[in-house]
Amino acid sequence: MRFQIKKIILLFVLSWFLTTPLMASDPVRIVIEETVIDQKTLLSVYGYAEGVEPWQTVSITLSDEKSAIIEQTPEINKIGNWGVEVVDIGAFKDGNITITAVVKDDRGNIVAQTGSSAVLDTSFSFVGFMNNHFAATIFLLMVILLLLGFPMKIPLIAGATLGVYLLYDGDMSQMQFMIQQMMAGIRPAALIAVPMFILSADIMTRGKSAGKLIDLVMAFVRHIKGGLAVSTAGACAVFGAVSGSTQATVVAIGSPLRPKLQEGGYKDSFILALIINSSDIAFLIPPSIGMIIYGIVAKASIPELFIAGIGPGLLILLLFSIYSVIYAYINKIPTQPKASWSERGKALYHAMWPLGFPVIIIGGIFGGIFSPTEAAAVSVAYAILLEGLIFKTMKLGDFYATTKSTGLVTAVVFILVGAGAAFAWVLSYAQVPQQLLGMIGISEMGQYGVLFVISVAFFVGCMFVDPIVVILILVPIFAPVVNDVGLDSVLVGTIITLQCAIGSATPPFGCDIFTAIAIFKRPYFEVVKGTPPFIFILLSVAVVMIFFPEIALYLRDVAFR
């Protein structure tokens, strides 16, 4: 019996020794993971603690070399993380800041402790100043370069370079990332469509296609009151369906029609405003180079964007025509003789070949026969066939000169695209978009508020900078917000394209204004004098599209839904 009692006691003692370590609490441990000093005097400390019981607390003590002390007691979350954020250490002396983190029990005894340090330096640093004002520094550099007369690609590249320099603390070896982003920006296959549409527009501008389209429109509407102005707007819309370029439309339609409008009694200020604003329709009616760039940046369907642009383009054409008729009645503009049906038939016959362009492009994409890139290639082949073999307006040497001109324009466009992609990456990496959007509280806005902010941003941006650059910079900024509020990317793209078109013809620096100045040799203020009524009409359409998106999406839904 005594032997068995001894065995039980021995077994109990052995079990106690074995289970005691398992029952013991985990050792308390505290770690400082990161210390950050912002704006020279704002210190944040982050870390974690292990094995802390509810009755134990974490205490952070900051002290400088002169024994000034700041104490903080941060909260610990469920997984043990803690943080002390934005502590003002401006009263400390420059030099080493000692950071001590301790865990105390309910009696004030220290059960765990660790330490770290940071360096306080309040002396002025130009690089530090630029880092603290990252976005303002980059944009100031770009504005200065623009005011000095540099083309837009130089400020973009300079802004991206300065951004990389600041982000990587002057380590210029990291410039490889900017080069990678530039190459990635021009890599999408859909960009091949851009030089092809530019080439086909150049060929038609040099040939007879534009003139035949003008004759067709005038044959049917020149006899009504304001018919010449309506013909101009209509010709811009039709040529837009051929070229996709606002500046090509200003040249191709404005050059032959301006003298006719002057002979018809229109003021030159009205004529110039009509031409540059009607060319905006070319930015909406497919094929649109602006929509191609937006589709690539926003990863939206380019065929859907093309179809969605037709409704707003036709609405703008209708409103411009109504305003032209009203202007003609108010200013007592004489009407033109009515064309006979034989004259109309002849104009229609001669315009059949140029009208093949929108049929091929829109019909081919709408019918799923080919993609926008393939449609661009077909449009180039068709333009060569038309002007080289059918109309015989261009010889081999003319085609060479045209392709050379297109190559120069394409090089500029692709440099802008690459530089814009790198610049957008720098801004995104530095979280500038999040800061800007946070300042205006866009995350708390609904769909209408977001569309309004987007409209204003693109309208104002294109008043100063080329639309392609604005699309490349601003679309990545707004893309996350567009997704968060559930907006249709095609609707947003159509509104953005319209705002870019409006800004292109709006003072002070709309690019179509300077195209008109160069082509028509007229002073700046004469070119912009008649623009306000047209800009009001365009902005009205933009507002209506926000509240009635079916204007853009109805045809898209019929074609693709």
Disulfide bonds with the S-S distance in Angstrom:
none
